[in-house]
Amino acid sequence: MPFFSKPKYSTVSPPKKKDIPKDLYVRCPKSGELVYIKEIEKNWMVIPKSGHHLAIDAPMRVKSLIDEGSWEECDANLESVDILGFKDSKQYVDRLAEYKRKTKLSDAVVSGVGAMEGIQVSLAVMDFRFGGASMGSVVGEKITRAAERALEKEIPLIVVSASGGARMQEGIFSLMQMAKTSAALARLAKKRLPFISVLTHPTTGGVTASFATLGDLILAEPEALICFAGPRVIKEGTNQELPEGFQRSEFLFDRGLIDQIVDRRELRDRIVRFLRAFSGQPLPAAANGSANAGGD
Amino acid sequence: MDRSDFNLDFEKPLRELQLRLDELRSASAEQNFDMTKEAEAIAARLEEMKKNIYNDLTSWQRVQIARHPKRPYSLDYIGRLFEGFEELHGDRSFGDDQALIGGIAWLDGRPVMIIAQQKGRDVKENLRRNFGMPHPEGYRKALRLMRMAEKFRMPVISFIDTKAAYAGIGSEERHVSEAIACNLREMAVLEVPTVGIIIGEGGSGGALGIAVVDRLLVQAFSYYSVIPPEGCAAILWRDRKFTETAANALKLGARELHEQGIADEVIPEPLGGAHRDPDAASAALGEALRRNLAELMGLSTKKLLDQRYNKYRQMGEFTESLAAGAV
């Protein structure tokens, strides 16, 4: 499977597949099976048979975690500025406009407060569709404010990460977001408020090297690419063959970075369990016995 | 100084002029001709040209000076500025990283903790020091020493000079990202004064991992960047030929960093770079370090930590409209 693979909606149209209505079916990158998209959406973008986790956008992720009707979005009016006047093959401002149009988001994080089984949480979710959810000033600011909101309201912080790394077009300001977010988390830790970090495909670069790996708990979705330097950079830089499964959730789990690999369909229940533990409450009444209940 | 000291592209006019000067001087000596006047005129032009060139470098040209093989490295400054450096080794877990060193030394009679990225001078030393690119062990050792400094009330002085944290299999297997992240969080609340000095390359998270500090000082020909210009060109322009363009676009030079509010102070360097006169470079660095440290030592711990938090808290540029839907 290629790195950074996106869900393969049948938008490329080789003649053979012309009869497949696009946007209706998704091909599973794992099994090759065609699956009706409505069925996958019901399943939080996890393909039922293969258990493959497709990308999920931030609004849907919020829906998958938060009690219905309890969500209050914050800081939705923060927008990036082209502080350096940056232009590569495109102007940064044009790229931003394109991301906004495509995602209907103001930047790569959706954040707010809501309840999970009645427990108030401060939640921030990154959306990979917005420029690879690279971290610039807005992403850093929204994560920091989410931490500060948790601190102020004395509630847990949950961050669901996915990121291509630092936003190069904002130069050194992007790098400083790593320090800013981590400093806010230091304050949260001093107040003994829980921070649960969920790593999803892909979480890389400056996000991995700051808030994403600072959770009291680090949970990861199956088969997510999680790294500091990407596999291609390492391969080209070292001329070494990369080990099987290198930098995937399971690989990092074996090497001790991750508390648990959690199927997206169970993520909400699992987080609630931990939140109850951290606040001295008993197991939820309907809880089953095993915390490691099967994924599919 | 001879012409081999001018080996960078943009130093070509200097190299040529130096060559003419050398030829004139040797001819004058051999043939017993008095050409002192001509030589003096060329020497003056050379000085003039140096000023013109070095005071008007592009970001990419500055990066080249920051990477100059003769540029003083951390230990060159440590030897000049401190007394009794006692290097301390190991992360108590896996190994001892020689790309990121640390230890206790005395500055004007006061014990301090030094954390420093160290490049090698020759191939053999570079292998040992991994060209100044630390593994996770380096960051974990640094954190151990910073906590020791906090325990025994010693200020922390970090010398930053790395292209990047090492991008390799072992580095990833042992979670270099987590090691850096922990340092960022812990340095933000370390209860002693901290000063960081970028003495060459401030390469991304690898640099930041020892650079969350009360005062960040940057030598005039150093740079600090979210990504090495080569990497930026490869990703955004899809071609390393655009490295120079990327370097200029990133605004990564000392002066820009100061204007952006990232660097607290730019430390002047000798004309053409610190390698032209390491003693003078070291003296300027020492002056700035002592002055900043003295200011910080006068602050209460609470004030120190509040100032540090606020400094990083306000970094970032964005707009916040009060449009409908604002919470």
Interface residues (C-beta under 8 A of the other chain):
Chain A: E72 E73 C74 D75 A76 N77 L78 E79 S80 V81 I83 L84 F86 K87 D88 S89 G112 G136 S137 V138 G140 E141 T144 A166 R167 M168 Q169 E170 G171 I172 F173 S174 L175 M176 Q177 M178 A179 K180 S182 A183 A184 L185 A186 R187 A189 K190 G205 G206 T208 A209 S210 F211 A212 T213 L214 C227 F228 A229 V233 I234 G237 T238 Q240 L242 P243 F246 Q247 L252 R255 G256 L257
Chain B: A165 A167 G168 I169 S171 E172 E173 R174 H175 V176 S177 E178 I180 A181 C182 L184 R185 E186 A188 V189 S204 G205 L208 G209 V212 Y224 S225 V226 I227 G231 C232 I235 L236 W237 R238 F242 A246 A249 L250 K251 L252 L257 Q260 I262 R308 Y309 Y312 R313 M315 G316 E317 F318 T319 E320 S321 L322 A323 G325 A326 V327
